[in-house]
Amino acid sequence: MTYRFILLLVLTSLMIFVAGCGGDEPDPEPITEEPALDTTVTQPQVQEEPKYQNPTFRKKGYAVQIGSFREYDNARDLAIKFSNRGYTTYIEDVEVIGEGIYHRVRIGSYRTSGQAHKIGREVRTKYGVRYWVDKD
């Protein structure tokens, strides 16, 4: 019976030793409730840049087309470039079946095709831009 007593004493001592081996750990912080985070998903408010407009433009009959682009920004840049050079420019959108919307950059408008061709030749000579005359 002494053998069992010694074994029980050793096991008890060992359990007390292991239980006390934690050192001086601080007590865990109490759990506090934090307010719930707002998880509402909203769409960012993006302000779209207004389309290029030339207030001096009025259709008279014929226009000089100097470009046609799928990307609106490319058309706007060309229209502004030639507007800054003193030409009355505008952008006309047209849907091409099977291809989508194209943005045509035009100079004008002129009463006769002869007047439009004269400006077209001037643009080609000064700036190397190909053109064609079309009814506006």
C-alpha positions as protocol buffer text, in pm:
chain_id: "A"
residue {
  index: 1
  type: MET
  ca { x: 0 y: 0 z: 0 }
}
residue {
  index: 2
  type: THR
  ca { x: 290 y: 232 z: 52 }
}
residue {
  index: 3
  type: TYR
  ca { x: 378 y: 196 z: -307 }
}
residue {
  index: 4
  type: ARG
  ca { x: 37 y: 330 z: -410 }
}
residue {
  index: 5
  type: PHE
  ca { x: 59 y: 610 z: -159 }
}
residue {
  index: 6
  type: ILE
  ca { x: 396 y: 723 z: -292 }
}
residue {
  index: 7
  type: LEU
  ca { x: 271 y: 702 z: -647 }
}
residue {
  index: 8
  type: LEU
  ca { x: -36 y: 910 z: -560 }
}
residue {
  index: 9
  type: LEU
  ca { x: 180 y: 1164 z: -380 }
}
residue {
  index: 10
  type: VAL
  ca { x: 417 y: 1192 z: -678 }
}
residue {
  index: 11
  type: LEU
  ca { x: 131 y: 1232 z: -926 }
}
residue {
  index: 12
  type: THR
  ca { x: -41 y: 1495 z: -712 }
}
residue {
  index: 13
  type: SER
  ca { x: 283 y: 1687 z: -671 }
}
residue {
  index: 14
  type: LEU
  ca { x: 344 y: 1668 z: -1041 }
}
residue {
  index: 15
  type: MET
  ca { x: -5 y: 1801 z: -1118 }
}
residue {
  index: 16
  type: ILE
  ca { x: 41 y: 2089 z: -874 }
}
residue {
  index: 17
  type: PHE
  ca { x: 379 y: 2169 z: -1030 }
}
residue {
  index: 18
  type: VAL
  ca { x: 243 y: 2163 z: -1387 }
}
residue {
  index: 19
  type: ALA
  ca { x: -57 y: 2376 z: -1291 }
}
residue {
  index: 20
  type: GLY
  ca { x: 170 y: 2638 z: -1142 }
}
residue {
  index: 21
  type: CYS
  ca { x: 413 y: 2658 z: -1435 }
}
residue {
  index: 22
  type: GLY
  ca { x: 217 y: 2931 z: -1611 }
}
residue {
  index: 23
  type: GLY
  ca { x: 428 y: 3201 z: -1458 }
}
residue {
  index: 24
  type: ASP
  ca { x: 296 y: 3548 z: -1391 }
}
residue {
  index: 25
  type: GLU
  ca { x: 65 y: 3576 z: -1692 }
}
residue {
  index: 26
  type: PRO
  ca { x: -171 y: 3869 z: -1675 }
}
residue {
  index: 27
  type: ASP
  ca { x: -540 y: 3801 z: -1666 }
}
residue {
  index: 28
  type: PRO
  ca { x: -695 y: 3821 z: -2011 }
}
residue {
  index: 29
  type: GLU
  ca { x: -859 y: 4150 z: -2106 }
}
residue {
  index: 30
  type: PRO
  ca { x: -1231 y: 4151 z: -2052 }
}
residue {
  index: 31
  type: ILE
  ca { x: -1430 y: 4120 z: -2373 }
}
residue {
  index: 32
  type: THR
  ca { x: -1606 y: 4441 z: -2461 }
}
residue {
  index: 33
  type: GLU
  ca { x: -1863 y: 4477 z: -2732 }
}
residue {
  index: 34
  type: GLU
  ca { x: -1772 y: 4712 z: -3014 }
}
residue {
  index: 35
  type: PRO
  ca { x: -2034 y: 4872 z: -3232 }
}
residue {
  index: 36
  type: ALA
  ca { x: -2105 y: 4680 z: -3551 }
}
residue {
  index: 37
  type: LEU
  ca { x: -1928 y: 4806 z: -3861 }
}
residue {
  index: 38
  type: ASP
  ca { x: -2142 y: 4956 z: -4136 }
}
residue {
  index: 39
  type: THR
  ca { x: -2116 y: 4707 z: -4420 }
}
residue {
  index: 40
  type: THR
  ca { x: -2355 y: 4882 z: -4658 }
}
residue {
  index: 41
  type: VAL
  ca { x: -2220 y: 4870 z: -5014 }
}
residue {
  index: 42
  type: THR
  ca { x: -2277 y: 5184 z: -5216 }
}
residue {
  index: 43
  type: GLN
  ca { x: -2178 y: 5275 z: -5569 }
}
residue {
  index: 44
  type: PRO
  ca { x: -1910 y: 5544 z: -5593 }
}
residue {
  index: 45
  type: GLN
  ca { x: -2043 y: 5872 z: -5718 }
}
residue {
  index: 46
  type: VAL
  ca { x: -1862 y: 5936 z: -6045 }
}
residue {
  index: 47
  type: GLN
  ca { x: -1933 y: 6257 z: -6222 }
}
residue {
  index: 48
  type: GLU
  ca { x: -1923 y: 6204 z: -6594 }
}
residue {
  index: 49
  type: GLU
  ca { x: -1738 y: 6465 z: -6794 }
}
residue {
  index: 50
  type: PRO
  ca { x: -1979 y: 6651 z: -7022 }
}
residue {
  index: 51
  type: LYS
  ca { x: -1955 y: 6575 z: -7393 }
}
residue {
  index: 52
  type: TYR
  ca { x: -1765 y: 6819 z: -7613 }
}
residue {
  index: 53
  type: GLN
  ca { x: -1989 y: 7095 z: -7744 }
}
residue {
  index: 54
  type: ASN
  ca { x: -1912 y: 7388 z: -7966 }
}
residue {
  index: 55
  type: PRO
  ca { x: -2168 y: 7664 z: -7910 }
}
residue {
  index: 56
  type: THR
  ca { x: -2081 y: 7839 z: -8238 }
}
residue {
  index: 57
  type: PHE
  ca { x: -2180 y: 7542 z: -8456 }
}
residue {
  index: 58
  type: ARG
  ca { x: -2489 y: 7551 z: -8680 }
}
residue {
  index: 59
  type: LYS
  ca { x: -2552 y: 7313 z: -8969 }
}
residue {
  index: 60
  type: LYS
  ca { x: -2551 y: 7485 z: -9308 }
}
residue {
  index: 61
  type: GLY
  ca { x: -2509 y: 7199 z: -9551 }
}
residue {
  index: 62
  type: TYR
  ca { x: -2155 y: 7051 z: -9576 }
}
residue {
  index: 63
  type: ALA
  ca { x: -1890 y: 6948 z: -9326 }
}
residue {
  index: 64
  type: VAL
  ca { x: -1526 y: 6844 z: -9346 }
}
residue {
  index: 65
  type: GLN
  ca { x: -1475 y: 6518 z: -9161 }
}
residue {
  index: 66
  type: ILE
  ca { x: -1123 y: 6479 z: -9023 }
}
residue {
  index: 67
  type: GLY
  ca { x: -1159 y: 6171 z: -8805 }
}
residue {
  index: 68
  type: SER
  ca { x: -1381 y: 5891 z: -8680 }
}
residue {
  index: 69
  type: PHE
  ca { x: -1311 y: 5709 z: -8351 }
}
residue {
  index: 70
  type: ARG
  ca { x: -1461 y: 5435 z: -8141 }
}
residue {
  index: 71
  type: GLU
  ca { x: -1324 y: 5600 z: -7827 }
}
residue {
  index: 72
  type: TYR
  ca { x: -1497 y: 5926 z: -7745 }
}
residue {
  index: 73
  type: ASP
  ca { x: -1188 y: 6070 z: -7572 }
}
residue {
  index: 74
  type: ASN
  ca { x: -987 y: 6043 z: -7894 }
}
residue {
  index: 75
  type: ALA
  ca { x: -1257 y: 6228 z: -8087 }
}
residue {
  index: 76
  type: ARG
  ca { x: -1283 y: 6497 z: -7820 }
}
residue {
  index: 77
  type: ASP
  ca { x: -906 y: 6551 z: -7818 }
}
residue {
  index: 78
  type: LEU
  ca { x: -894 y: 6597 z: -8197 }
}
residue {
  index: 79
  type: ALA
  ca { x: -1196 y: 6831 z: -8194 }
}
residue {
  index: 80
  type: ILE
  ca { x: -1041 y: 7046 z: -7921 }
}
residue {
  index: 81
  type: LYS
  ca { x: -705 y: 7048 z: -8103 }
}
residue {
  index: 82
  type: PHE
  ca { x: -861 y: 7187 z: -8423 }
}
residue {
  index: 83
  type: SER
  ca { x: -1090 y: 7419 z: -8231 }
}
residue {
  index: 84
  type: ASN
  ca { x: -780 y: 7569 z: -8069 }
}
residue {
  index: 85
  type: ARG
  ca { x: -640 y: 7617 z: -8421 }
}
residue {
  index: 86
  type: GLY
  ca { x: -938 y: 7836 z: -8508 }
}
residue {
  index: 87
  type: TYR
  ca { x: -1174 y: 7589 z: -8676 }
}
residue {
  index: 88
  type: THR
  ca { x: -1539 y: 7537 z: -8580 }
}
residue {
  index: 89
  type: THR
  ca { x: -1544 y: 7170 z: -8483 }
}
residue {
  index: 90
  type: TYR
  ca { x: -1810 y: 6932 z: -8360 }
}
residue {
  index: 91
  type: ILE
  ca { x: -1855 y: 6563 z: -8290 }
}
residue {
  index: 92
  type: GLU
  ca { x: -2131 y: 6363 z: -8448 }
}
residue {
  index: 93
  type: ASP
  ca { x: -2210 y: 6015 z: -8314 }
}
residue {
  index: 94
  type: VAL
  ca { x: -2322 y: 5750 z: -8561 }
}
residue {
  index: 95
  type: GLU
  ca { x: -2405 y: 5384 z: -8506 }
}
residue {
  index: 96
  type: VAL
  ca { x: -2242 y: 5149 z: -8755 }
}
residue {
  index: 97
  type: ILE
  ca { x: -2441 y: 4828 z: -8780 }
}
residue {
  index: 98
  type: GLY
  ca { x: -2246 y: 4539 z: -8631 }
}
residue {
  index: 99
  type: GLU
  ca { x: -1966 y: 4763 z: -8502 }
}
residue {
  index: 100
  type: GLY
  ca { x: -2122 y: 5004 z: -8253 }
}
residue {
  index: 101
  type: ILE
  ca { x: -2098 y: 5379 z: -8205 }
}
residue {
  index: 102
  type: TYR
  ca { x: -1837 y: 5589 z: -8386 }
}
residue {
  index: 103
  type: HIS
  ca { x: -1760 y: 5951 z: -8297 }
}
residue {
  index: 104
  type: ARG
  ca { x: -1697 y: 6159 z: -8609 }
}
residue {
  index: 105
  type: VAL
  ca { x: -1494 y: 6477 z: -8579 }
}
residue {
  index: 106
  type: ARG
  ca { x: -1606 y: 6742 z: -8823 }
}
residue {
  index: 107
  type: ILE
  ca { x: -1516 y: 7096 z: -8919 }
}
residue {
  index: 108
  type: GLY
  ca { x: -1783 y: 7324 z: -9053 }
}
residue {
  index: 109
  type: SER
  ca { x: -2053 y: 7370 z: -9155 }
}
residue {
  index: 110
  type: TYR
  ca { x: -2037 y: 7529 z: -9502 }
}
residue {
  index: 111
  type: ARG
  ca { x: -2310 y: 7625 z: -9751 }
}
residue {
  index: 112
  type: THR
  ca { x: -2140 y: 7465 z: -10050 }
}
residue {
  index: 113
  type: SER
  ca { x: -1926 y: 7157 z: -10102 }
}
residue {
  index: 114
  type: GLY
  ca { x: -1666 y: 7383 z: -10270 }
}
residue {
  index: 115
  type: GLN
  ca { x: -1623 y: 7585 z: -9949 }
}
residue {
  index: 116
  type: ALA
  ca { x: -1588 y: 7262 z: -9749 }
}
residue {
  index: 117
  type: HIS
  ca { x: -1330 y: 7119 z: -9992 }
}
residue {
  index: 118
  type: LYS
  ca { x: -1129 y: 7440 z: -9969 }
}
residue {
  index: 119
  type: ILE
  ca { x: -1106 y: 7403 z: -9589 }
}
residue {
  index: 120
  type: GLY
  ca { x: -1031 y: 7030 z: -9627 }
}
residue {
  index: 121
  type: ARG
  ca { x: -736 y: 7104 z: -9857 }
}
residue {
  index: 122
  type: GLU
  ca { x: -611 y: 7366 z: -9611 }
}
residue {
  index: 123
  type: VAL
  ca { x: -624 y: 7115 z: -9322 }
}
residue {
  index: 124
  type: ARG
  ca { x: -446 y: 6851 z: -9531 }
}
residue {
  index: 125
  type: THR
  ca { x: -172 y: 7096 z: -9639 }
}
residue {
  index: 126
  type: LYS
  ca { x: -112 y: 7255 z: -9298 }
}
residue {
  index: 127
  type: TYR
  ca { x: -156 y: 6952 z: -9071 }
}
residue {
  index: 128
  type: GLY
  ca { x: -132 y: 6642 z: -9291 }
}
residue {
  index: 129
  type: VAL
  ca { x: -481 y: 6528 z: -9196 }
}
residue {
  index: 130
  type: ARG
  ca { x: -687 y: 6329 z: -9445 }
}
residue {
  index: 131
  type: TYR
  ca { x: -1040 y: 6453 z: -9489 }
}
residue {
  index: 132
  type: TRP
  ca { x: -1360 y: 6403 z: -9678 }
}
residue {
  index: 133
  type: VAL
  ca { x: -1658 y: 6626 z: -9734 }
}
residue {
  index: 134
  type: ASP
  ca { x: -2002 y: 6508 z: -9633 }
}
residue {
  index: 135
  type: LYS
  ca { x: -2348 y: 6654 z: -9589 }
}
residue {
  index: 136
  type: ASP
  ca { x: -2408 y: 6750 z: -9229 }
}
